[in-house]
């Protein structure tokens, strides 16, 4: 099968999230990847991207818009196509009043869904959000996110006396500042994966929280950080998916995340300690204390997590996408 995949310009995270799936697809299919030449919502740049997609499209294979630049489906009218929708960010952040919202609705929601042969939402919450703008039966929930081959179950004796806590992300919605405040007075070591802001460093130093910051490191080193941790924290306010959730579960670490879609959907029922309000220092602190002190509940969550990540095995994701591609070709 011939497959062309189109990624938005300067969206490293989307391309990276597809890497395990694409590598597997390449073993038995002819796969070509393209980066769109222009970014942003400028109509001229959008039109140039549409022409780029049209000039590289397949009529005897599958064309996949991997996300973000949904409007590029217009360059694939008449050809087999798959559109992946990660979230409703374009609508939520639409500017310029009703005119801006109308533009985003037409070119990021209405026309892409209408003209794509198959439309995939990566989570149930994404599907619900898109349906709130456009009621259609065309949406399917299939995630391309799968466990990177470097992540495997790695047993570790939990360090009750001084646990290592791995925090993924430092932007405001990751609530690192709340985590640091919740750790005040607890004997532990905080590892932050992603460059910290100066105010986070200052806050940790002022509160006496021991921390180490890692960024721009290899995937192998990231895996080792997960293996060295006792607790993984990912109590984000919002996410498109949340890869650290399944990375933590796959490694066999107790996870603290937010009781909100899509995080609770990704983590699965009883697969983590859930926080209802990640901006609540006391709730966050209580979750940390529970993870450290309640061995029976901790082990139960870890086992549930290991069962949950079976949903995201590479073989399963590969089978689902292969089937979707074949169905899209047959429909054309």
N, C-alpha and C positions, 0 to 999 in steps of 0.2 A: 504494500500500500504506500502511495506517495502522500506525504504530509508536509504542509508548509505552516509554520507557526510564526505569528507576528506579535512582537512585544512592544510596549510603549517605550519611547525614548526616555532614558534616565530613570528607569524604574528597575533598579537592580534587584529589589526584593521579589518582584513578580517573576523575573527570569530565574532567580535562584530557587524559588519555590517549585518551579517546574523541572528543575535539573534531574532529580532522580527518575521521574517519569519519562522525560525525554531521552535520557541515556538508555533506558530499557527499550523504548520504542525504536531507537536506532539499531538495536540488535537484529530486528527482523523486518524493519521498514526503511524506506528512503525518506529521511527527515531533513528538512532544511529550515533554519531559523533566521528570522529577519528582525532587525531593530528599525522601528519607524524613524524616519529622518527628522521629524519635527515634533515639538512638544507644546503643551498648553492648549487653551481653548480658542486661540485666534482662528477665525474662520478661514483665512488664507492658508495657514499651516494645516488646518484640518483637511482642507481640500487637497493639498499636496500629499498628505498622508494617504488619503483615499486613492489618489492616482497611483501612488507607490504600491499600495496593496493590489490594485487592479492589474498593474503591470507585472506583478510577481505571482498572481493567483494560478491555481491549478483548476483545470476543468475535468481532469481524469483522476483526481485525488481529493484530499480533504484540506480545507483552509481553516486555520484556527486563530481567531483573535483572542489572545491570552488574557485580555483584561484591560481596563482603564479607557482605552481609545475605542469605545464601543461603536462609534460612528463609522469606523472603517469597514463595517459590514456592508456599507453602501458600495464599496469597491468590489464586493463579492456577489452582488445580485446575479443570479443565474448559475452560480457555482456552488458546490457543496461547502457548507460552512458551519463552524461551531463557534459560539461566543461564550466565553467564561466571564461571569459577573462576580466580582469580589465583594462589592458593597454598594451602598447608595451614596457614596461620598460626593459625587458630582452634583446630585440634587441638594444634599444638605448644605453644601458650601456654595451654591449658586449665588452670584452677585448681580448687581444691576437690576434689582427689583423683579417685577413680574416678567419683563422681557428676557432677563437672564435665566429665570427659572423655566420659561417656555422653551428657550433655546436648548437648555440642558435636557428637558423632558423629551423634546423631539429627537435630538441627535444622540442622546445617551440612553434613552429608555424606549420610546415608541418605535422609531424606525429600526434600530438594531434588533429588537425582539421580533418585529414584524418580518424582517427580511432574512434573519439568520435561520439556517435549516434546523439547528439544534441550539438550545440555550441552557447553559448550566450555571447554577448558583452554588457557591462553594459551601454554604451552610444553610440550615433551615431559617436562621434569622435573616440572612441575606434575601432569601426567597420571600419571607414575610414582608420585608421592607420594600422590595421591588413591587410586590403585589399591591401595596398600599398606593402606588402611583399608577399601576397599569394591571388590571385584572385579566389574567390570561392563564390558560392551562398548559402553556408551552414550557414552563420552567421545570427543570429537573435539579435535584440536589445531588451532586457528585463532587467530592473534593479531590483535587489533584495533589493535595498535601499528603505526603507519605513519609514514613520513617526513613531518614538517611541511613545508608548502610553502616555508617560508623557508630550509630547508636544501638547498643545492645544492653541487655540486662547485666548489671554489674553489682553483685552483692557487696554490701559494706556494713560493718557494725556501726550502728548509730552512736555518735559521740554525744552522750547526754550531758557531759560536763562542759563542753564547749563546742556546740554544733557549728558546722560551716553552712552558711546560708547563701545560696546563689540567686541573685536578683537579675532578671533579664530585662534590660531597658532602663533608660533614664529620663525620657521625655515626661512632660507633666502628667499625661494620662496614665503613665506607668506607676505613679504614686510612690516613687522612691523616697521622697521627703517624708511621707507618712510612715514608711517602713523604718527609716532611720530613727524617727521619734519613738516608734513602737519598740525598738531594740534598746532604747536607753535603759541601762541598769541590768540588762541580760548579758550573761557571759557567753559571747559567741564571736564568730568571725564572719564578716560580710564580704562577699565577692560580688562585684557589679560587672556584668558583661555588657559593654557599650560605654563609651566615654561619658564620665560624669560631668555635670555642670559644676562650676566653681562653688555655687551656693550649696550644693549637696556635700561637697568635700568639707566646706566650712561648718556645715551643720553637724556632720559626723564627728568632726574634731571637737566642736563645742560640747557635744553630748557624750563624748568619750566612747564612741562606737568604733571599734577596730574594723578597718575596711581595706580591701585591695581592689584596684580597678584594672580591668583588662579590656582592650579593644584593638581592632585591626589584627586579629590573630587568626591562625588557620583553623579549619574545621576540626582537624585532629586535636588541636589544643582546646577547642570548645568542648569536644567530647570528654576530654580529660577533666575539665572543670566540673562538668556534670557528675562524673564518676567520683570526684573528690568531695562533692557536697553531701550534706545530710538532708537539707531542706531546699526546695526550689520555690521561689516566690514569683508569682506572676499575677498580682491582683490589679489588673489594669481596669481603667474606667470604660474603655471601648477597644475593640479589635475587629479586624476583618476575619481573622481566624485564630491565631495564637499558637504557633509552632512549639514554643517552649513547653507547652502543656504536654504534648505527646512525647517530646524529647525527655522530659522529666519522668513521665510514667514508664517509658520504654527502658530507661536506665534503672528504674526501680527506686525512685526517690519520692518521699512524701511531698505533695504539692499543695501550695496554698494559692487559690485563684478566686476570681469573682463569681458570685452567683448571679450571673447575667449572661444572656446570649451575646456572642456565640461561645464564650468561655465555658459555661456549664454544659453546653451541648458537646463541645470537643472533649472535655474531661470525662463526660459520662456520669451516670448515676453513681454516687458514692465513690467516685474516683479521685476525690480531692477534699481538702478542708476548704469550704466555701465561705467567703466574706460577702455579706450583703452590701455594706458600704465601705469601699476601699479608702475613703477619706476619713474614716473613723479610727483614730489612733488606738483607742481601747479595744475595739473589735479586732483590729489587726494584731494587737499584742496578745489578746486571748487566744487567737488562732495559733500564734507562734508557741505559746505556752502549751497548748493542747498537743501540737505536733511534737514537742520536746518531751513532755511528761507522760503522755498516754500511749504506752507502747502497743497495747492491744489494738487501739483504734488506728494508730499509725500503720501497723502492719496490714490491717484490714483494707485501708485506703490504698496502700501500695499494691496489694494483690488485685483489687478491683481495677486499678490503673493498668496493670499488666494485661488484664483481660480486655480492657477498653481499647488499647492500642492495636489490637488485632484488626479493628475496623480500618486502620490506616496502613496496613501492610502493602508493600510495593506491588506484590502480585495481584492483590485485590483491586488496587487503583488502576493498574495496567489493564486488567480484564475489563473494568468498567469503561475506561476511555476507548479501548479498542472497539468495544461494542457500539459506543456512541458514534465513533468515526464511521464504522461500517453502515450503521443505520442512516447517517447523514448522506452518505454516498448513494445508497439505495433510494432515498427519497427524491434525489435529483435525477 
